[in-house]
Each structure stands twice: as C-alpha cells, then as structure tokens.
C-alpha cells in the first residue's frame, strides 16, 4: 500500500518544528528528526543519476545537509540551533546514528527496484528506520519537513504520491515577525530587507492548485491554549486514531527542549504567546504593521483595530507615515546575538562593536602595521569608512522595505477579498 505524505509547512517562525515533535511518537506516522530530510529533493536534483547505488549513498552521507545525522558536534549549526545534542529528560542525549549501518541499509533499499525520485525518497526513510530501530512498513503517513522548500518540491511530492496533505503552522503575524527577526539577527545578522520573509512566505499560505492535494492551517496559539482539542481535530483531518503521545514533544521518542534561541520548554505553555514581549517594534510600528497584515489577520480571525477600515486613516498610513523609519531599522546586530565576525553595516556598528571591530577588522587589513604607528588616525579612518558604508546600507534597506510594504498594501487595497485565498484554519 502506497504511503501518504504529510508536509509540515511554516509561515515565518510559527511552531512548525514544535508541531512535528508532537507527531513524533504516533503509531501511524513515520517522522524523521527535525529538518533531516528538508533538502532531500535538492540532493536528488544535483546527483548524477548514472551513479551506482553505492556511489549515490556515498555522496548522500557526505553531503553537509545530511552529515550531521552521524555527528552530533556543534560544528554543524543545525545541531546547536535545534538542540539536537541536548535531548532526553536530562537534556544530555543526542540523535546520532551509525553511518556505516545507514549506508548499508540505504544501498539495500535502493537495490529493491529501479532508481527513481520516489524510490530514492523512500529508500532514505526506510534506511533510517532500520538503522534507528524504528517501525516503517505499517506506517500510514511519512511526515515531511517541507518548511522553506520551493513550490516545485510540493509538485514533486504530489506527482509521486497519491495522498499528500499540507499542514501550515500559523502565528499572530506581528509576534511572528518579531520572533523571526530576533532569530535572523542572532543567527545571520541584520537583513537588508526585513519585510522580505513575509513576501516570500506568502506563497506558503495559498492552497496549491494541484490535484490530490489538501491544505489546512493550524494556529500555534490554539496548540498551546487547547492542545488536546486542537490535536484531536487534526487527527480527524488526517483520519488517524487519537494517541496520548500527541501531548508530548519528542524527537525519536526523546524529550525535546525547544530551539536554542527560544525559551527552554518541552510541551505547552498557555501564556507563552501572550507574555512574549515584542522587542522589535514600538506601539506606533505595531499599528502600521496592522495594515500590512490585514488580509492574514482577517482570514485567520486575529483581532484587528477598528480604524483599519477607515479610508482617511489608510491614506495617512499608506502614503505618509510609512516613510518614518521603524524602530527595528536602527538596531545593530549585537542587540540580540553575537557580533564577532558578523559586522553589519548599521550606522552604530563602528562604535558599539568597537573592540571586536579593532580585533577582527584592523588586524587583518593591509594597513595593520600602520595601525601600531598611527593608532588614532587609522582607527578614525576605518571607523569613518564603516560609518559611511553603514549609512549606505541603511538607506538601501530603508527603500527596499518601503517598496515591499507599499506594494503589498496596494495589492490588498485593490482586492478587498484577498484574504479569501489563504488557508482555512483547522
């Protein structure tokens, strides 16, 4: 019997990995850890299909996107980000599997029939199950961490499998953006276009116009506030039996303690989304964002201010107040994360990050010897250079953000029923 596929999709930072950990122990679902197979189709696309099964396996286990399955060291960023080396009741276990055994099992699975995209996908999951001593053959669904994959990946899955369902986790958009930007700044540094992730993720909230496809949204707030009620509705939607394991957050049946950049927590917290402070935006910023997120909030039944439908207020916000910089646009990277080696061209960087700036920039520059002779002059010149670059970068990001903001506001204004295209809530 052909297995079905459940694709877990995120809308920003909306608890998609958390939902996946709740599904982990269900007897009808096969769930790979975290984002293990997210890049599997990218690997298939680039691999030479004329390779032998042994060569394909060798390339697969050596690929950086899979190498951390066999090594729990924090040299792999994803291990640290997802706390994969701090699992279990005492947060001292990892998820490493034996690379030799996995390779042998994968070769055996690939040899079962002629190699194809579907055969490769199933072989990876079956090989992992055998290596990790997990049941696979009787599972009804494979849970796939779709997350930030392109629409093309969805098309691959729909073409290869008869039963494909997409579950998108949703979160109140302003808190979502606040959380996403804190994570982005602490992980990658300040982004040039901080509205861009909203625009990019917009594709994930539309129902894919493909046969045999079902899509539904599930609110993170509902999962935390009424977990059993919400997850029972999910079981009905998926046509699977209820199991109490759905109330436990685990990976490979080991307790999971949330992402390293978030509050240490395993399970539910009814007040989590209510207590979380919004650092990135002041009240004026939040009011302006209500206009940007109007369609999403209306569709998903989040509270909207009454004045948002006022034409005069809309005009003021759309064409005039948008030009006032947001609080976030003045933040240097260091506010929420490490700056060493991540020098963002913000206006204040040369001064706030001065010690790191001196150590990591000046010492590597061609003028490092002059620095010891004319320290004040060299410091001034380099600070001035970075300051000028910071202003340039600030205005580049400033204009890009407004282009996206105005464009999306215009689309919403032109189409009053825009919100109807988004996913229904479970």
N, C-alpha and C positions, 0 to 999 in steps of 0.2 A: 504493500500500500504506500502510495506517494505521501510524503510528509508535507504538512503545511508550513508556511513561514510567517512568523510574527516579527515585523520590523518595528523596533523602538526608535522613534524619531524625537529629537529635541527641538524646542523653539527657544533659542538662547540657553541660558542656564536655568532649566526648568525641572530638574529632578529626574531626567531620563535614566541615568545610571542607577539612581535610587529605586525607581520602578523595576528595573531589570533585576536588582538584587532581591526584590520581593518575590519575583517569579522563579528565582533560582532553584528552590527545592521542590517545586511542584512535580508530581509524578508523571504528568502528561506533557511536560515541557523539557526540552533539552536546551540549557542555557550555558553558553561559553562565558568565561570570566570577563568582566568589564568590557573593554572595547577590542578584545583579542582579534576578532575577525573583521573589523571595520574596513580594513584595506585589502581584503582578500580579492576583490574584483580588479583592483588596480594592479595587484601582482599578476593575476591571470592575463590581464591585457598586455603586460610588457614581456611576459615569459615567452621564449621560443617554443612553439607547440611541437616542434620536431624533436625536442629533447626526449631522452628516455625518462621513464618514471623515476629512476634513481637520481637523474640529474635535476629534474623538476623539484624533487623532495630536497635535495642538497641546497638548491637555490632558495627554496622556501624557508627552511630553518635558519639560513644565514641572513635573510633579509632583515633589516633593522625593525620592520614592523612586526616581526614575529620573534626576534632573537630574545626578547625579554621573557618569553614563555619559559625559557630554560635557564634564566639567570635573574635572580631577584635583587641584584645590586642596584643602587640608586644612580648608576651611570646612565640608566635608562630613565628618562624624565617621567614617562608614564607610570612607572612603578612608584615613584615618590608622589606624583600628583594624585593617584588613585589609592594610595595607602595599601598597595598590594603586598608589601613586605611587613605589614602590621595588621595581620588578620587574626581571627580567633578571639576567644574570651579574654585573653590577656594581651591582645594586640602584639603578639610576638611570633606569629606564623607567616609563612609565605605560600605562594601558589605554584612553585616551580615543578615542572615535570621533566622526566628524563629524556634528553634529546635523542639518544640512541634508540630507545624503545619507541618513541614517537616516529622517528624516521622509518624504522622497520614496519611499523603498523601502517604508516601512510603509503609506503610502497606497495604493501599487500592490498590495500584498499584501491589504489589506482589501477592495479592489475586485474581487478574484477571485471572490468569492461573497457571498451574503447574510451580513451581520454576525451573529455568534453568539458565545457564550463560547469555544467551541472554535476558531472562525475567528480570533478576537482573539488567543488564546494562541499559535496557530501563526504568525500574522502578525508578532507581536513577535519570535519566534525567527528566522523567515525574513528579516525586515528586518535584524536584527542580523548574521546570517550574511553577507548580501550586502554590507553596509556594511564588515564587518571582513574580507572576502575569505575566508570560511570555507565549506567544503562543507556542505550541509544535506540535499539531496534523497536522497542514498544512505545516510544515517544510519539505523540500526535503532532507536535509542532517543534520546529527549531526556532529559537529566538535569536534574531539577527540584530546587532547594534548598528542600525542604519545611520543614525546621528547626522553627521555633516556630509554624507555621501551625495554625489550629484544625482539628478533625476534619472540619468542613464542607468545607474545601479538598480533603481527601482524597476526600470524596464527589463533589465536582465532577469531579475527575480520573477517578475510576472510572466515573462516568456518561458522560464524554465520550470515553474511550479504552478499547479492548478489552484491552490488555495493560499493566497497571500493577503495578509492583513497588516495595516499600518496603524500604529498607536503613537500619537504625538503628545508628549507631555507639555502642558501649558502652565504659565505662571503670570500673575499680575504684571503687565508689561513694564511699569516704571521700576518696580523692585527687581524685575528680571534684568533690566538694563543696568541697574546699579550693581547687582551681583556680577553680571558679565564683565563690566568694565573693571571692577576691582580685581577679578581673576585675570583679565587680559593685561592689566598694568603690572600685576605682581609676577606674571609668567612671561609675558612677551615685551613689556614696556608699553609706553603710551602709543596708541594707534593714531594714525593721521586722520582717518575718517571714522569717528566713533558712532555714527549712525549706521555705518555700512553693514554691520552684522544684522541689524533689523531688516534692512533692504534685502540682504542675501537670504536670510531665513524665511522671508515672506513666501518663498516657493514651497516651503515645507508645510505651510498651513492650508494649502489648497488641496482639494481632492484630486488625485491623479486621474486623468481622463483615459483610463485603460480598462479593458475587460478583466473580469475576475479579481478586481481589486476592491477592498473595503478599507475605509479610513475613518478613524474616530479620534477625538481629542480627550484627554483626561487632565483635570486641573490638579496641580501639586497641592493646592490648598485643600481640596477635597480628600486627597490621600492622607494628609496629616490630620485633618479635622474629624473625618468619619472613615477611617481606614477599612473596617470590615464591610460597611455598607458599599463603599466605592469599589472595593475589590471583588465583592460578590457580583456587582453589576458587570464588572469586567469578565468574570467567569461565564456569565450568561452570554455576553457578547462573543466570547471565544468558544462557547459550547464545551467548556471543560468543567469538571467537578470542583466544588469548593474544597480547599485543604487549609488547615490552620497554619501551615508553613508560610502562607502568603502574608502573615503578620510578622514575619521575621526577615530582617535584612541580612542576607548571606551571599557569599560567593563560594561556590563548590562546598556549600553547607558550612562554611566557616564564617563567623560573625564579621560583618564589615562595619567600619567605623567612619564612614563618610570620606569625602575627598580631603586631602591635607590642607587645602586652602579654606575649608569650611569648618563650622563648629563640630567638635568631636561628638558624634551621636550615632547610635545604632538603633534604628527604628523610627518611631513617630514622635512629633512634638507639636501639639495643637497650637501653641503660641509662637512657633518658630517664625512664620511668615508675618506675624503681627508685631513681634518685638524687634525684628531685624531693622537696625537703623539704616536710613538712606544717606550715605556719606556724600555721594557724588553730586547731588542736586539740592539746591535750596528750594523753598516753597514756590518762589517765582518760576524757577526752572520746571518744577513738577507740574505747575499749571500749564506751562507751554507744551509740555510733553503730552498732556491730556488730549490736545488737538492732534498730535502726531499719531497717537494710539487709539483714536476714536473708533475706527472700524473693528479692531480686535476686541476692545473692551465692550462694545455694544453686542457683538456676536457671542462673546463668552460670559456675558452678564456680570461684568465687573462694574462697580459704581462709577458713574460719570457725573461731573458737576453740571448743574442745570444751565449755566451760562454758555455751555459749549455749542448750543444750537442758535445762539444769538448772532445774527449776521454782522452787526457792528463790531461786536467783540471779536468775532472770527477775523474780520478785516484787519483790526488792530494787531492781533497776534500774528496773522499770516504775513503781513507786509511791513510792519514797523518793529514790533518787539523782538522779532526773530534775530535782528541784527545786533542785539545786545548779547555779548558772549555769555555762555553758560559757565557756571562755577567750575565745572569739570575741566574746561578748556585751559585753565591756568595751573592745573596740577602737574608737577613733575613726577616722574616715575616713583621716586623714593617714598612717596606718601604711603603706599600700600605694599611695597615689596623691596627686594634688594636692588641696589643700583649698580653694584660693582660689575663692570663690564657691559652695562646697559645704559649708555649715555643718550638720553633723549634730548632732542633739540628744543626744549622748552625754554621760555625766557629766563627762568630762575636757575636752570641747571648748573651753570658755572660756579654759582655761589653756594647753593645748598649742597651740592656734591663735591665741594672743593677738594677735600682730602683724597677722595678716590680719583677725582679728575687729575690731580697732580701725579698720583702714583701710576695710573694706568694710561694716561694720555701723554703727559710730558716725557715720561721716562722712555717711551717708545718712539718719540718723534726725532726727526733728523737733527733738530736743534737741542737735543738733550744735553750736549756738552756745554752749549752756551748758557743753558739754564743755571749751571753752577757758577758761572761768571757773572751773569746779569739776571739773577733770580727774579727780582721785582719786574723788570722790563719784560722778560719772557712770559711771566705769569699774566701780566696785563694784556699782552698781545694775544695769547691763547684764550684768555677769558673773553676778550673783545670779539675774537673770531667766533667762538662758540655762541656768544650772546647774539651776534648778528645772524648766525645760522638759526638760532632759536626763534628769532623774530620771523624769519623767512618761513620756517616750518609752521609756526603758529598761524600765520595768515593763510598758508596753503591749506591747512586743516580747517581753518575757520570758514573759508569759502566753500570747500568741499562739503562740509557738514550742512551748510545752508542750501547748497544745491539739492542735496538729498531730501532735506526737510521740506523745502518748498515744493519740490517735485511730487513728493508723496501727499502733501496736503492738497495739492491741486487735483491729483487723481481722486482723492476722497471727496473733494468738493464737487467734482464733475459727475461722480457716480454715487448717488445717495444710498444705493443698495450694495455698495462694495462689500460690506461686511457679510453679506449672504454667501459669498463664495468660500468663506473659511469653514473649517471643520466644525461639525456638530460636537457638542460635549457629551460624554458618556453619561 
